[in-house]
Amino acid sequence: MLTPIENLPEGVLGYEATGELRSSDYRDVLMPAVQRVTDGGGEIRIVLVFPAWDGLSGGAAWEDLKMGMEHITKWKRIALVTDLDWMITVASLFGWMTPGEMKRFPMAQRDQAIAWAAGN
């Protein structure tokens, strides 16, 4: 499930993920927000917070890939906020494949992650 993070700087999207992400999380929550940003000519700046995570359904993985490719030139910054060891490892190994700039922050630096996503 994706829960929007409130009171972010203008132009920054933010979500906290819990449980298993499903295609409906992308279709109903994330993709409409990304579409509003790109329709307005903006760049995608996003903060994703994972205190715990149960994975990604097959449909969600497909939606993630489609969304990334559809807006590949619009991704500016992705701040990944987590203390999950396996996610830190995956981000360090495959972060270079992410469109835009990606940076990982520990949970204790959530505010710094938001500031980084909003910055230049």
C-alpha positions in Angstrom: 0.0 0.0 0.0 1.2 3.5 -0.8 0.3 6.3 1.6 0.9 9.9 0.4 3.3 11.9 2.6 1.8 15.3 3.4 3.4 18.8 3.6 6.2 18.2 1.1 7.9 21.1 -0.8 6.2 22.1 -4.0 7.1 19.8 -6.8 8.0 16.8 -4.6 5.9 13.7 -4.5 6.2 11.4 -1.5 4.9 8.0 -0.4 5.3 5.6 2.4 5.1 1.9 1.3 3.7 -0.8 3.6 2.8 -4.4 2.9 2.9 -5.6 -0.6 2.6 -3.1 -3.4 0.0 -4.0 -6.0 -0.9 -2.8 -9.4 -3.7 -0.7 -7.9 -1.2 1.3 -5.9 0.5 2.3 -9.2 -2.7 2.8 -11.2 -4.8 4.6 -8.5 -2.1 6.5 -6.5 1.3 6.9 -8.0 0.6 7.1 -11.7 -2.0 9.9 -11.5 0.4 12.0 -9.4 3.3 11.4 -11.8 1.0 12.2 -14.8 -0.1 15.5 -13.2 3.6 16.5 -12.8 4.6 15.5 -16.4 1.4 17.0 -17.9 2.4 20.3 -16.3 5.9 20.1 -17.8 7.6 19.3 -14.5 10.3 16.9 -13.5 9.5 14.0 -11.3 11.0 14.4 -7.8 9.9 11.7 -5.4 10.6 10.4 -1.9 9.8 6.8 -1.3 9.9 5.6 2.4 10.1 1.9 3.2 10.1 1.2 6.9 9.2 -2.4 6.1 8.1 -4.1 2.9 6.5 -7.3 1.8 7.3 -7.1 -1.9 5.8 -6.3 -5.2 3.1 -8.2 -7.0 3.7 -9.2 -10.6 1.2 -6.6 -11.8 2.9 -3.9 -9.7 6.3 -4.8 -11.2 4.8 -4.4 -14.7 3.2 -1.0 -13.8 6.5 0.1 -12.3 8.4 -0.7 -15.5 5.8 0.9 -17.7 5.7 4.1 -15.6 9.5 4.4 -15.6 9.8 3.9 -19.3 6.8 6.1 -20.2 8.4 9.1 -18.4 12.1 8.1 -18.7 13.3 11.7 -19.5 11.2 13.3 -16.7 12.8 11.6 -13.7 14.9 14.1 -11.8 15.5 12.7 -8.3 14.4 9.6 -6.4 15.1 9.6 -2.6 14.9 6.1 -1.2 14.4 6.2 2.6 14.9 2.8 4.3 17.0 0.8 6.8 16.2 -2.5 5.1 19.6 -4.1 4.5 18.5 -6.0 1.3 17.0 -2.9 -0.2 20.1 -0.9 0.5 22.1 -3.6 -1.3 19.8 -3.7 -4.3 19.9 0.1 -4.5 23.7 0.2 -4.4 24.0 -2.5 -7.1 21.2 -1.4 -9.5 20.6 2.3 -8.7 22.6 3.2 -11.8 19.8 1.7 -13.9 17.2 4.1 -12.4 16.2 7.0 -14.6 17.3 10.3 -13.0 19.4 10.6 -9.9 18.8 8.2 -7.0 20.1 8.5 -3.5 19.5 6.3 -0.5 18.9 7.7 3.0 18.5 6.0 6.4 15.1 6.4 8.1 16.6 8.8 10.6 17.4 11.2 7.7 13.9 11.4 6.2 13.9 15.2 6.3 17.3 15.3 4.6 15.9 13.0 1.9 13.0 15.4 1.3 15.3 18.4 1.1 17.6 16.6 -1.4 14.7 15.6 -3.6 13.5 19.2 -3.7 17.0 20.7 -4.4 19.0 21.2 -7.5 
